[in-house]
Structures are given as structure tokens and as C-alpha cells.
Amino acid sequence: MTTRTIASTHTGSLPRPDRLITTMWAAGDGVPVDAVALEEQIDDAVREVVARQIDAGITVINDGEMSKPSYATYVQHRLSGFDGESVQTYHFGDLVDFPRSAEMVADNPGRRKRSAPACNGPIGVKDPRPAVDDMTRLSRAADGHQIFTSAASPGVVSLFFGNEYYPDHESYLFAIADAMRVEYEAIADAGAIVQLDCPDLAMGRHSAYADLDDEEFRRIISINIEALNHAVRNIPAEQLRMHLCWGNYPGPHHCDISIAQIADIVWTAKPRTVLFEGANPRHAHEWKVLAEIGVPADKIICPGVIEPQSNYIEHPEVVAQRLEQWATVVDPERLMAGVDCGFSVHVGIRNIDPDVAFAKLASLAHGCELASERIFR
């Protein structure tokens, strides 16, 4: 019986309690909300979501993003300069080809409620306290368990929030990076792993940058990573991880760029650990792609071995088999097990039964045990 087990984690968002969803939707709609009551609801939700992750057997846990209306758009409440018109629709190349899929995605109430006002002034830190409060809650609830906290990368902020103020993409990006550095360092100072969410590096290809050719896109994401590295310059690489994402929505995804076309740029990012999709039908084959092109020796990989879009609970044996495949790509000591993306990337999004989400996490943890017994024996 081995004492070594492949660590399990996920990518951030977890289902929120119904009461908290109702309150956060009201706040987002401009309805007066009792601030003290909202904080109490967030406190309760964090305690519950931490306990459920621990019960499921997850190794590296978080607060489920309970305080955030969305994994990226929350920054408008923490940074100044975002008071322009909100983006109403986003372009996704795969949904253009399948308009009925587009209607299904747009009809999800969580997406209808999101808001991303454009940048129309100088960016600064409006309020550093929410990031500190997040870490106080999580540290208290986690009671010594290893923790991470996700935060929007400079690139994904620039992807979702239009720029009406800065003269070019690069100056806009580095202004975001300088402001977000405060949040990243608050997470690190609390002893947590900082996860940078980076859909711009993958999803960006068929969304905001769909009109560029591949080389132009690669140039853009190279700049995005330069800004990310600038923002985390004071945080050790081993305390950083980044999450690639091709878009957590139930679309056909036939326009997704291959990881082979961006991996060389991705590896230049400072975070030691890289999370990416590996379980869904569009990316499950890419273990072989990375086996062929290689993974730098200083990187840990955390492929998704379960996915967050369906109510199927992956069998632990499926999880174990996937991990055994990935253990041929890198030394098992450099392998973690994750989820393709978050279970609730926007407050109130309806993709999955909340109880099923935690059952999937339990299956993930069980699969790690099975794989570890075989890999490390």
C-alpha cells in the first residue's frame, strides 16, 4: 500500500447556496441589500463549501468563490476605472456556427446576470479589503488544509472588459496587472496558492481574438503572459498556478485551438503548476499531444480528469485510467488531478445539480487513490 497519493484539486467555482444566489442577484440588480446579512451568508457558504470539499477528500481546497459574482467580472467592485457601458454580448466562433446552441448558452440565468462595464478611466485599487476578507474566511474555515484562491489574470480582465481609456492593449494590460498585483499578493501573504485564471490564452482565440490569425494571436497572449509575470513578480513560482480554459459553456467547441499551438508560450508563465482541460470530448486526446511535444521539467501539470458540464459522475476507475495516461506524459511526482473548469463560474448558473458536483469531486479523490496504488507501487 503506497503512502504517496496524486493530489486532487479543482479550478475554483463551486455551487452557491440558493439563498446566497438570490441575495447576490439582488445586489447586482441594484436592489438594496443588508451588507451585514450578505457577509453572514458568505461566511456560512464558505464554511459549508470547505467542509464539503474536505468530506469529498479533495487535497487542495478553496472557498468556492462564494464572495464573487463571477470568476472575472468581480474585479469591477475591487478596482476603479470601470464605469463605462457594459458589454452585452460576446463573440464565440463555435456558437456562430450553431445558433441554437448560442440561444441555449445565452438563456442560462447566471450568464444573463453578469456585468462587465468598460474601462473608461485610470485603473487603481478601489478597495483592497475584499481580497483580505476572502483569505480570512478561507483560512479560518480550512483549519490547516492546503488552500488556493483563484483570481482573474490581467489577460482575462482585458478580454471581458472593453478598453475605452488606454491608448493600446499593452498599456491597458499592464495597468490591470499593476492593480491586480495587490490581490495576488494578499492571497500569497495568507499562505495560499494563487491561481491565475487565464481563458484569454485559449478561449480568447475563438472569442475576442477570433479575427486575428494564429501568429497575431500568439503575439497577444505572449504580451498577456508578460503582464501576468509582471504582476506576480514578488510571489514564488511554487506558490503560483494558472488555469487554461477554452470556455466553460455547453457549446460545440469545434473552434478550440489546440494546446500544441500555444504550449510553448504558456510554459513561459511564472506559475509552476498549470491546470487545463483534459476530460471533455474536445480535449481528452491532448495527453498524447503533450506527450509528443513535452512538458518542461520545472512544471507541474494538473489536467482535468472530470468535467463540470454534465450530471454524469465519472467512475473512479475512469479517473484512475486517465491519470495513468497522464503519468506517461510527466513523472507522476509532477502530476495533479483536477477538473476541466469551475462548476459555477457565474452566480446562479445552471449547468449541473449542486449535489452531483460534490459527488464528482469525491469520485475524483477516489480515482486518485486507485491510480496512486498502481503508479507508485
Stockholm file with secondary structure:
# STOCKHOLM 1.0

chainA/1-377         MTTRTIASTHTGSLPRPDRLITTMWAAGDGVPVDAVALEEQIDDAVREVVARQIDAGITVINDGEMSKPSYATYVQHRLSGFDGESVQTYHFGDLVDFPRSAEMVADNPGRRKRSAPACNGPIGVKDPRPAVDDMTRLSRAADGHQIFTSAASPGVVSLFFGNEYYPDHESYLFAIADAMRVEYEAIADAGAIVQLDCPDLAMGRHSAYADLDDEEFRRIISINIEALNHAVRNIPAEQLRMHLCWGNYPGPHHCDISIAQIADIVWTAKPRTVLFEGANPRHAHEWKVLAEIGVPADKIICPGVIEPQSNYIEHPEVVAQRLEQWATVVDPERLMAGVDCGFSVHVGIRNIDPDVAFAKLASLAHGCELASERIFR
#=GR chainA/1-377 SS CCSCCCCBCCCSCCCCCHHHHHHHHHHHTTCCCCHHHHHHHHHHHHHHHHHHHHHHTCSSBCCTTTTCSBTTGGGGGTEESCCSCBCCCCCCHHHHHCHHHHHHHHTCHHHHTCCCBCBCSCCEESCSHHHHHHHHHHHHHHTTSCBEEEEECHHHHHHHSCBSSSSSHHHHHHHHHHHHHHHHHHHHHTTCEEEEEEGGGTGGGGTTTTTSCHHHHHHHHHHHHHHHHHHTTTSCGGGEEEEECSCSSSSCCTTCCCGGGTHHHHTTSSCSEEEECCSSTTTTTHHHHHHHHCCCTTCEEEEEEECSSSSCCCCHHHHHHHHHHHTTTSCGGGBCBEESSCSCSBTTCCSSCHHHHHHHHHHHHHHHHHHHHHHCC
#=GC SS_cons         CCSCCCCBCCCSCCCCCHHHHHHHHHHHTTCCCCHHHHHHHHHHHHHHHHHHHHHHTCSSBCCTTTTCSBTTGGGGGTEESCCSCBCCCCCCHHHHHCHHHHHHHHTCHHHHTCCCBCBCSCCEESCSHHHHHHHHHHHHHHTTSCBEEEEECHHHHHHHSCBSSSSSHHHHHHHHHHHHHHHHHHHHHTTCEEEEEEGGGTGGGGTTTTTSCHHHHHHHHHHHHHHHHHHTTTSCGGGEEEEECSCSSSSCCTTCCCGGGTHHHHTTSSCSEEEECCSSTTTTTHHHHHHHHCCCTTCEEEEEEECSSSSCCCCHHHHHHHHHHHTTTSCGGGBCBEESSCSCSBTTCCSSCHHHHHHHHHHHHHHHHHHHHHHCC
//
